[in-house]
Amino acid sequence: MNAPDILSAAAQHMQDRAATYDKPKGERSMGATVDAFRAVTGHHLTEEQGWMFMALLKAVRSQQGAFSADSYEDGAAYFALAGEAAHSNRKPKFQERPELTYGEHLEALAKRQAAANLEMAAHNASQYTGSGGVMLRCPGCNPEECPCVGA
C-alpha cells in the first residue's frame, strides 16, 4: 500500500457515501452535526473544525493496535472535507487570479497604487487647506514661488 492507494481508497469511500446517502456531492452531514453539537453542549464548532476533529480521531486511532488502512483512508477524506469547508467558509490567505495575465496583474497593481497615492495626496493636501477648502499652500512648495498662494 502506498500514498496514492490510500488517497484512491479515500476518494472511493467518498463516492460510495454519495450513493449510500443519495447526495450527488457525497455525504455532507458535518454542518448538521456541528449544529446539533452546539444545541446540546453550547460549544460552537465550525464545519471545518468538525471535520478536523474527525481527522484527529482517525490520527489517534491510527496509533492504536494493529495497522488499519481505514484510519488513514478516512483521515485523508476528513482532511479533504475540512479543506473544502475552509475554502467555502473562510477567505483564502492569498487568492490567485488565474484569469489575469501577468500584464493585467501589473496593471491592476498600478491602479491600486495610483489610488493609494491619490488618497495620500488628499490627506497631505488637507494639512495645507484653510476654511472652505481654500488651499493655503501646496504641499512641498516654496510659499514664495507657489502660484496658489495669494491667488
N, C-alpha and C positions, 0 to 999 in steps of 0.2 A: 504494500500500500504506500502510495506517495501523495504529496500535497494535491496535485491535480485530481487524484482519485477521491480524496476527501471532499474537495470542492464540488466535483461532479455529483457525488452522493448527496451532498447538502442541497444542491440545485434540484436533484431528483426528488428529494424529500419535500421540497417546497412545491414542486409541480404536483406531487401526489396529494398534498394537503389542499391544493387548489381544487382538485377533483373531489376529494373527500368532503370538503366544506362548500362545494359548488360556488366558488368565487373565482372569477377569471384571474384576478391578481394574486390568488392564493389566500391562505388563511391569514387574516389580519385582525386578530382579536385583542391585540395589546391595548388599543385605545379604550375599549370597553373594560378591559381588565384593570387598567390603572384608574379608571373612573370608579369602578366597584371598590378597589382598594382604598381610594380616597374616601368614599362614602362610609366604609367600615372602620377605617383607622383614623381618618382625619389628616393623614400624611399625603402630601402632594408629590406624585411622581409624574414625569412626562412619559410619553410613549417611548421615546428613545431610552430613558432610564429603565423602563420596564424591560425592554429588550436587552439592555446591558446587564440587568440583574440576571436574566435567564442565561446570558453568555457566561457570566461569572459562576452561576450554578454549575454549568457544564464544565467550566475550567476546574472547579473544585472536584467535581465527580471524576474528572479525568485522572486525578491523582490518587484516587482511592480504589483499591482492589486491582484486579487484573485489567489488562488493556481492553477497552471497549471503543470501537470506532464510532459508535453512536454519540459519545460525548463530544468528540471532535467534529463530527458532521453537523450535529445540532448546534454546537458552539459557533461554527463558521456561518451557519444560516442565521442564527440570532444576531451575530455581529453585523452581518449584511443588512438585516432588518433594522438594526439600530442606526446604521448609516443611512438607510432610506428615510427613516423617521427624522434624523437630524437634518438631512437635505431638505425635507419638506417643511420642517418647523423652525429651523434656525438659518439666519443669513450666513452664507459662506464667508469665511475669513477673507478670501480672495476670490472674486468671481471673474472667471475668464470670459472674454468676449470673443469667441471664435469667429463670429460673423464679421468682425472688423479686420481689415488688412492692417499691416504694420503702419502704413502711411495714414490710414484713417485713425488708428490708435494715437499716433503722434499729433494729428490734427485735433482730436478730442482733448488731448492733454494740453495743447497750446491754447485752446479755447477756455479750458478750465483755468489755466494760469493767467490768461488775459482778464478773465472775470475777477480773479483774486486780486490782480494788480489794480483794476478799477476800484474795487472795494477799498483797497489800501489807500489809493489816491484820494478817494472821497473822504476817508477817515482823516487823512493828513490835512486835506483842504479845510475840513471843518474846524481845525485848530486855528485857521487864519481867517475865519469868517466872522463878520460882525453881525449886528442885529439885522433881521430881514434878509439874511443870506448874502449881504454885500461883502465881497471879498476885500479884506483889508490889505493883504499882500499875498503873492503866490508863494507856495512852499519852495524853499531853496533859492528864491530870487534875492537879489540885492535891492532893497527898497528904493534906492536912488535911481536904479535903472529899470525898474518894473513898470510897464505901461499900465498895469491895473491900478496902481496906487494913485489915488487922487483923481481917478477918472470920473 
